[in-house]
Amino acid sequence: MSVILPAVRDRLRAAGEVTFEVPDPDAGLGLYAGEGTPHGTHRPWSTWTDLADLLGAHLLTPDRAGEGRVRLTLRAHAPARDPDHAGYGPDGDWARVNKLEDPVFLATFVEALRRVNPPRRAGAGAGPERRA
């Protein structure tokens, strides 16, 4: 990855898009990142989505590139205004974000609620209202 990251970053900056081949992550199920396969070093799909996020790019739908390999394309995000420009109100860009569609946010949010065990409001769910 220490060679891939700077190369992909440089190409993305220069051309706005970069395509490259990697070992098919599906062929390495059960392996850890960095373990060898007959087709090269295994890296899970999360590695490639993390790389795209880190570089401000979209990971486009991969293509098969032969036995045990896939072709990935990263495309730089289109220039956009800073989402903070209009603040966090209903007219700002942040209002478009639905955090409950982010699995990491949702899982940690639900776990946090489970730990604090907030009282239920009447009509907000099954069971009687909890009293403190």
N, CA, C and O of each residue as an XYZ file, in Angstrom:
528
protein
N       0.832     -1.195      0.000
C       0.000      0.000      0.000
C       0.875      1.256      0.000
O       0.465      2.303     -0.502
N       2.077      1.148      0.563
C       2.955      2.318      0.606
C       3.387      2.760     -0.795
O       3.812      3.901     -0.975
N       3.284      1.881     -1.774
C       3.584      2.243     -3.163
C       2.295      2.642     -3.887
O       2.288      3.581     -4.682
N       1.214      1.926     -3.608
C      -0.054      2.165     -4.292
C      -0.629      3.526     -3.959
O      -1.030      4.261     -4.862
N      -0.680      3.880     -2.676
C      -1.328      5.119     -2.264
C      -0.745      6.345     -2.965
O      -1.509      7.103     -3.564
N       0.568      6.579     -2.922
C       1.072      7.783     -3.591
C       0.890      7.744     -5.107
O       0.640      8.779     -5.724
N       1.011      6.567     -5.713
C       0.840      6.469     -7.158
C      -0.596      6.792     -7.573
O      -0.821      7.531     -8.531
N      -1.566      6.230     -6.842
C      -2.976      6.493     -7.141
C      -3.298      7.961     -6.869
O      -3.988      8.601     -7.663
N      -2.805      8.497     -5.759
C      -3.045      9.912     -5.423
C      -2.514     10.819     -6.523
O      -3.208     11.744     -6.946
N      -1.287     10.570     -6.996
C      -0.683     11.421     -8.025
C      -1.470     11.357     -9.331
O      -1.714     12.383     -9.966
N      -1.863     10.155     -9.728
C      -2.617      9.997    -10.976
C      -3.995     10.629    -10.861
O      -4.480     11.238    -11.815
N      -4.622     10.492     -9.714
C      -5.940     11.084     -9.489
C      -5.858     12.606     -9.563
O      -6.723     13.247    -10.160
N      -4.839     13.175     -8.969
C      -4.652     14.633     -9.028
C      -4.403     15.098    -10.455
O      -4.901     16.148    -10.861
N      -3.639     14.329    -11.216
C      -3.274     14.733    -12.574
C      -4.423     14.556    -13.565
O      -4.622     15.399    -14.441
N      -5.176     13.472    -13.433
C      -6.166     13.148    -14.457
C      -7.613     13.140    -13.958
O      -8.543     13.111    -14.763
N      -7.809     13.166    -12.642
C      -9.165     13.128    -12.101
C      -9.761     11.731    -12.032
O     -10.838     11.536    -11.468
N      -9.057     10.753    -12.609
C      -9.534      9.380    -12.591
C      -8.338      8.461    -12.758
O      -7.380      8.789    -13.459
N      -8.401      7.312    -12.111
C      -7.325      6.333    -12.233
C      -7.936      4.937    -12.222
O      -8.831      4.644    -11.428
N      -7.438      4.076    -13.118
C      -7.891      2.692    -13.203
C      -6.682      1.788    -13.001
O      -5.615      2.033    -13.563
N      -6.856      0.741    -12.196
C      -5.756     -0.178    -11.918
C      -6.321     -1.547    -11.562
O      -7.480     -1.667    -11.167
N      -5.500     -2.568    -11.704
C      -5.908     -3.936    -11.399
C      -5.338     -4.388    -10.067
O      -4.212     -4.053     -9.700
N      -6.153     -5.164     -9.351
C      -5.739     -5.707     -8.055
C      -6.272     -7.127     -7.933
O      -7.186     -7.506     -8.665
N      -5.714     -7.920     -7.018
C      -6.298     -9.236     -6.752
C      -7.755     -9.083     -6.304
O      -8.083     -8.183     -5.531
N      -8.609     -9.955     -6.789
C     -10.029     -9.912     -6.451
C     -10.208    -10.157     -4.953
O      -9.872    -11.236     -4.466
N     -10.732     -9.174     -4.214
C     -10.933     -9.373     -2.777
C     -11.831    -10.567     -2.455
O     -11.677    -11.189     -1.404
N     -12.766    -10.892     -3.346
C     -13.648    -12.030     -3.101
C     -12.876    -13.347     -3.081
O     -13.294    -14.303     -2.428
N     -11.765    -13.399     -3.787
C     -10.964    -14.626     -3.841
C     -10.142    -14.832     -2.566
O      -9.565    -15.900     -2.363
N     -10.092    -13.816     -1.714
C      -9.301    -13.921     -0.491
C     -10.133    -13.928      0.771
O      -9.636    -13.583      1.843
N     -11.391    -14.315      0.661
C     -12.243    -14.332      1.853
C     -11.576    -15.163      2.944
O     -11.106    -16.274      2.700
N     -11.544    -14.602      4.149
C     -10.914    -15.282      5.277
C      -9.465    -14.894      5.476
O      -8.871    -15.229      6.501
N      -8.883    -14.193      4.513
C      -7.503    -13.740      4.652
C      -7.467    -12.348      5.267
O      -8.437    -11.594      5.186
N      -6.348    -12.023      5.876
C      -6.126    -10.672      6.385
C      -5.444     -9.838      5.304
O      -4.764    -10.373      4.428
N      -5.635     -8.520      5.376
C      -4.974     -7.617      4.438
C      -3.472     -7.862      4.493
O      -2.880     -7.927      5.571
N      -2.865     -7.999      3.316
C      -1.429     -8.204      3.237
C      -1.009     -9.647      3.051
O       0.147     -9.916      2.726
N      -1.942    -10.598      3.254
C      -1.591    -11.999      3.032
C      -1.491    -12.269      1.535
O      -2.212    -11.675      0.734
N      -0.601    -13.160      1.178
C      -0.382    -13.489     -0.214
C      -1.429    -14.435     -0.767
O      -1.962    -15.282     -0.050
N      -1.715    -14.280     -2.049
C      -2.596    -15.177     -2.790
C      -1.880    -15.527     -4.092
O      -0.867    -14.905     -4.415
N      -2.371    -16.492     -4.837
C      -1.750    -16.791     -6.124
C      -1.805    -15.609     -7.106
O      -1.070    -15.578     -8.092
N      -2.688    -14.639     -6.820
C      -2.870    -13.503     -7.733
C      -2.280    -12.203     -7.196
O      -2.424    -11.155     -7.826
N      -1.628    -12.257     -6.056
C      -1.014    -11.063     -5.472
C      -1.448    -10.869     -4.034
O      -2.055    -11.753     -3.430
N      -1.135     -9.717     -3.499
C      -1.428     -9.401     -2.099
C      -2.914     -9.148     -1.896
O      -3.518     -8.333     -2.594
N      -3.495     -9.852     -0.933
C      -4.919     -9.681     -0.628
C      -5.165     -8.361      0.097
O      -4.453     -7.993      1.031
N      -6.184     -7.676     -0.361
C      -6.708     -6.500      0.338
C      -8.226     -6.561      0.215
O      -8.748     -6.717     -0.889
N      -8.943     -6.441      1.338
C     -10.411     -6.537      1.281
C     -11.022     -5.306      0.606
O     -10.356     -4.289      0.411
N     -12.296     -5.425      0.257
C     -12.994     -4.301     -0.387
C     -12.913     -3.038      0.466
O     -12.814     -1.933     -0.066
N     -12.954     -3.201      1.785
C     -12.909     -2.020      2.658
C     -11.622     -1.220      2.461
O     -11.620     -0.001      2.633
N     -10.535     -1.890      2.105
C      -9.287     -1.184      1.823
C      -9.470     -0.212      0.666
O      -8.994      0.922      0.710
N     -10.168     -0.672     -0.370
C     -10.333      0.165     -1.568
C     -11.352      1.266     -1.355
O     -11.203      2.357     -1.906
N     -12.395      1.003     -0.560
C     -13.337      2.085     -0.257
C     -12.676      3.115      0.652
O     -12.899      4.315      0.493
N     -11.866      2.656      1.604
C     -11.136      3.585      2.474
C     -10.158      4.430      1.666
O     -10.029      5.631      1.908
N      -9.469      3.811      0.707
C      -8.534      4.560     -0.131
C      -9.279      5.634     -0.920
O      -8.835      6.781     -0.983
N     -10.395      5.268     -1.512
C     -11.178      6.248     -2.268
C     -11.603      7.403     -1.365
O     -11.459      8.565     -1.745
N     -12.121      7.104     -0.190
C     -12.539      8.157      0.745
C     -11.368      9.045      1.131
O     -11.486     10.271      1.141
N     -10.251      8.433      1.444
C      -9.062      9.171      1.838
C      -8.613     10.146      0.751
O      -8.157     11.252      1.043
N      -8.746      9.724     -0.496
C      -8.283     10.545     -1.610
C      -9.369     11.443     -2.190
O      -9.148     12.097     -3.209
N     -10.532     11.483     -1.559
C     -11.610     12.346     -2.047
C     -12.136     11.876     -3.387
O     -12.326     12.673     -4.306
N     -12.371     10.565     -3.495
C     -12.793      9.990     -4.771
C     -13.926      8.992     -4.572
O     -14.181      8.508     -3.469
N     -14.590      8.707     -5.678
C     -15.603      7.657     -5.721
C     -14.935      6.375     -6.200
O     -14.103      6.410     -7.107
N     -15.291      5.253     -5.603
C     -14.885      3.951     -6.111
C     -16.010      3.494     -7.023
O     -17.113      3.200     -6.560
N     -15.732      3.433     -8.322
C     -16.751      3.026     -9.276
C     -16.909      1.503     -9.250
O     -16.075      0.802     -8.676
N     -17.949      1.005     -9.855
C     -18.213     -0.429     -9.871
C     -17.057     -1.164    -10.545
O     -16.713     -0.858    -11.686
N     -16.458     -2.128     -9.853
C     -15.317     -2.858    -10.416
C     -15.712     -3.750    -11.590
O     -16.876     -4.116    -11.750
N     -14.712     -4.089    -12.407
C     -14.872     -5.026    -13.522
C     -13.952     -6.210    -13.286
O     -12.899     -6.067    -12.666
N     -14.339     -7.371    -13.774
C     -13.455     -8.540    -13.752
C     -12.311     -8.283    -14.720
O     -12.508     -7.712    -15.792
N     -11.121     -8.707    -14.335
C      -9.945     -8.469    -15.176
C      -9.150     -9.755    -15.362
O      -7.921     -9.722    -15.412
N      -9.830    -10.866    -15.461
C      -9.143    -12.137    -15.607
C      -9.215    -12.935    -14.327
O      -9.791    -12.499    -13.331
N      -8.627    -14.099    -14.373
C      -8.663    -15.023    -13.238
C      -8.100    -14.383    -11.969
O      -6.922    -14.030    -11.916
N      -8.955    -14.235    -10.942
C      -8.511    -13.768     -9.641
C      -8.167    -12.295     -9.557
O      -7.535    -11.866     -8.592
N      -8.573    -11.496    -10.563
C      -8.224    -10.062    -10.561
C      -9.442     -9.227    -10.914
O     -10.347     -9.679    -11.615
N      -9.445     -7.996    -10.412
C     -10.485     -7.030    -10.747
C      -9.831     -5.708    -11.143
O      -8.700     -5.409    -10.759
N     -10.570     -4.936    -11.913
C     -10.115     -3.611    -12.344
C     -10.928     -2.572    -11.565
O     -12.157     -2.553    -11.625
N     -10.225     -1.723    -10.845
C     -10.862     -0.668    -10.052
C     -10.648      0.678    -10.719
O      -9.602      0.930    -11.319
N     -11.645      1.535    -10.609
C     -11.522      2.913    -11.074
C     -11.932      3.834     -9.942
O     -12.997      3.674     -9.345
N     -11.076      4.796     -9.655
C     -11.389      5.856     -8.705
C     -11.550      7.137     -9.501
O     -10.720      7.456    -10.351
N     -12.614      7.868     -9.226
C     -12.873      9.149     -9.880
C     -12.973     10.226     -8.801
O     -13.721     10.092     -7.833
N     -12.208     11.286     -8.990
C     -12.190     12.378     -8.017
C     -13.585     12.964     -7.850
O     -14.345     13.068     -8.812
N     -13.908     13.342     -6.635
C     -15.177     14.021     -6.383
C     -15.224     15.304     -7.193
O     -14.205     15.970     -7.377
N     -16.401     15.644     -7.670
C     -16.575     16.907     -8.377
C     -16.358     18.051     -7.396
O     -16.682     17.926     -6.215
N     -15.814     19.160     -7.875
C     -15.651     20.309     -6.980
C     -17.010     20.697     -6.381
O     -18.022     20.728     -7.080
N     -17.012     20.983     -5.112
C     -18.250     21.338     -4.420
C     -17.954     22.400     -3.374
O     -16.826     22.545     -2.901
N     -18.981     23.122     -3.036
C     -18.837     24.111     -1.966
C     -18.572     23.402     -0.651
O     -18.946     22.242     -0.478
N     -17.936     24.087      0.259
C     -17.739     23.584      1.613
C     -19.120     23.386      2.227
O     -19.907     24.332      2.258
N     -19.443     22.183      2.719
C     -20.785     21.971      3.253
C     -21.105     22.843      4.462
O     -22.271     22.968      4.837
N     -20.094     23.446      5.077
C     -20.343     24.327      6.218
C     -20.741     25.739      5.792
O     -21.091     26.556      6.645
N     -20.695     26.045      4.499
C     -20.922     27.423      4.054
C     -22.281     27.968      4.487
O     -22.405     29.167      4.737
N     -23.297     27.121      4.581
C     -24.627     27.579      4.970
C     -24.987     27.128      6.385
O     -26.140     27.247      6.799
N     -24.017     26.619      7.117
C     -24.273     26.179      8.478
C     -24.986     24.841      8.523
O     -25.009     24.098      7.541
N     -25.561     24.549      9.666
C     -26.181     23.245      9.890
C     -27.703     23.300      9.879
O     -28.358     22.335     10.274
N     -28.269     24.401      9.437
C     -29.720     24.545      9.409
C     -30.356     23.746      8.284
O     -29.660     23.065      7.531
N     -31.674     23.827      8.170
C     -32.402     23.044      7.163
C     -32.088     23.450      5.720
O     -32.382     22.695      4.793
N     -31.501     24.621      5.519
C     -31.165     25.053      4.165
C     -29.721     24.739      3.786
O     -29.315     24.979      2.649
N     -28.946     24.207      4.721
C     -27.550     23.895      4.449
C     -27.384     22.532      3.798
O     -28.293     21.702      3.818
N     -26.203     22.316      3.219
C     -25.922     21.035      2.569
C     -25.947     19.870      3.549
O     -26.255     18.744      3.161
N     -25.628     20.125      4.809
C     -25.626     19.045      5.786
C     -27.027     18.477      6.005
O     -27.160     17.344      6.466
N     -28.065     19.235      5.686
C     -29.433     18.739      5.850
C     -29.713     17.567      4.902
O     -30.633     16.783      5.136
N     -28.927     17.452      3.843
C     -29.100     16.352      2.885
C     -28.563     15.027      3.421
O     -28.923     13.966      2.912
N     -27.718     15.074      4.427
C     -27.072     13.870      4.955
C     -28.041     13.117      5.859
O     -28.617     13.692      6.782
N     -28.214     11.836      5.588
C     -29.015     10.972      6.451
C     -28.047     10.031      7.161
O     -27.694      8.979      6.628
N     -27.621     10.410      8.358
C     -26.620      9.620      9.085
C     -27.114      8.209      9.397
O     -26.304      7.305      9.602
N     -28.426      8.011      9.435
C     -28.939      6.676      9.728
C     -28.733      5.725      8.556
O     -29.015      4.533      8.679
N     -28.250      6.223      7.426
C     -27.891      5.367      6.295
C     -26.414      4.990      6.313
O     -25.957      4.242      5.449
N     -25.665      5.500      7.288
C     -24.248      5.153      7.460
C     -24.186      4.021      8.479
O     -24.492      4.238      9.651
N     -23.794      2.808      8.056
C     -23.856      1.672      8.978
C     -22.986      1.837     10.222
O     -23.369      1.371     11.296
N     -21.829      2.486     10.109
C     -20.964      2.672     11.280
C     -21.631      3.634     12.256
O     -21.671      3.365     13.457
N     -22.158      4.757     11.753
C     -22.853      5.705     12.629
C     -24.041      5.020     13.296
O     -24.216      5.119     14.510
N     -24.861      4.323     12.503
C     -26.072      3.699     13.045
C     -25.739      2.686     14.134
O     -26.362      2.697     15.196
N     -24.770      1.813     13.886
C     -24.416      0.791     14.874
C     -23.880      1.413     16.163
O     -24.241      0.971     17.254
N     -23.023      2.433     16.055
C     -22.477      3.058     17.266
C     -23.541      3.879     17.988
O     -23.539      3.947     19.217
N     -24.443      4.497     17.241
C     -25.534      5.261     17.837
C     -26.465      4.333     18.632
O     -26.814      4.629     19.775
N     -26.860      3.218     18.024
C     -27.742      2.258     18.697
C     -27.043      1.686     19.933
O     -27.670      1.523     20.980
N     -25.751      1.383     19.816
C     -25.007      0.867     20.978
C     -24.944      1.912     22.088
O     -25.081      1.572     23.263
N     -24.739      3.173     21.729
C     -24.708      4.238     22.743
C     -26.061      4.344     23.443
O     -26.124      4.485     24.664
N     -27.134      4.276     22.672
C     -28.470      4.322     23.278
C     -28.699      3.120     24.192
O     -29.273      3.258     25.271
N     -28.251      1.945     23.759
C     -28.403      0.749     24.594
C     -27.694      0.928     25.927
O     -28.204      0.519     26.970
N     -26.521      1.540     25.888
C     -25.734      1.697     27.113
C     -26.339      2.707     28.076
O     -26.288      2.506     29.290
N     -26.912      3.790     27.558
C     -27.492      4.787     28.461
C     -28.929      4.441     28.819
O     -29.472      4.979     29.784
N     -29.561      3.535     28.042
C     -30.910      3.063     28.318
C     -31.866      4.223     28.606
O     -32.377      4.342     29.720
N     -32.111      5.079     27.604
C     -32.979      6.238     27.853
C     -34.410      5.803     28.140
O     -34.857      4.764     27.654
N     -35.123      6.593     28.924
C     -36.522      6.241     29.208
C     -37.346      6.336     27.928
O     -37.091      7.185     27.074
N     -38.332      5.460     27.807
C     -39.221      5.484     26.631
C     -40.349      6.473     26.882
O     -40.848      6.611     27.999
N     -40.737      7.161     25.806
C     -41.899      8.050     25.877
C     -43.148      7.226     25.600
O     -43.093      6.239     24.867
N     -44.255      7.621     26.172
C     -45.512      6.935     25.888
C     -45.792      7.019     24.403
O     -45.687      8.090     23.804
N     -46.144      5.901     23.813
C     -46.479      5.871     22.382
C     -45.245      5.777     21.487
O     -45.393      5.734     20.265
N     -44.048      5.744     22.040
C     -42.831      5.716     21.225
C     -42.332      4.304     20.989
O     -41.349      4.110     20.274
N     -42.971      3.344     21.558
C     -42.509      1.966     21.360
C     -43.316      1.001     22.174
O     -44.252      1.397     22.868
N     -42.977     -0.226     22.101
C     -43.707     -1.251     22.839
C     -43.438     -1.132     24.326
O     -42.349     -0.734     24.740
N     -44.409     -1.470     25.109
C     -44.208     -1.518     26.562
C     -44.638     -0.255     27.258
O     -44.833      0.780     26.621
N     -44.787     -0.334     28.571
C     -45.232      0.825     29.351
C     -44.110      1.864     29.462
O     -42.931      1.565     29.270
N     -44.522      3.083     29.776
C     -43.547      4.156     29.960
C     -42.694      3.864     31.175
O     -43.206      3.421     32.203
N     -41.423      4.105     31.069
C     -40.505      3.841     32.178
C     -40.441      5.084     33.061
O     -40.376      6.208     32.564
N     -40.461      4.869     34.377
C     -40.379      5.986     35.320
C     -39.032      5.920     36.013
O     -38.516      4.841     36.304
N     -38.468      7.101     36.272
C     -37.161      7.177     36.945
C     -37.295      7.003     38.411
O     -36.297      7.039     39.131
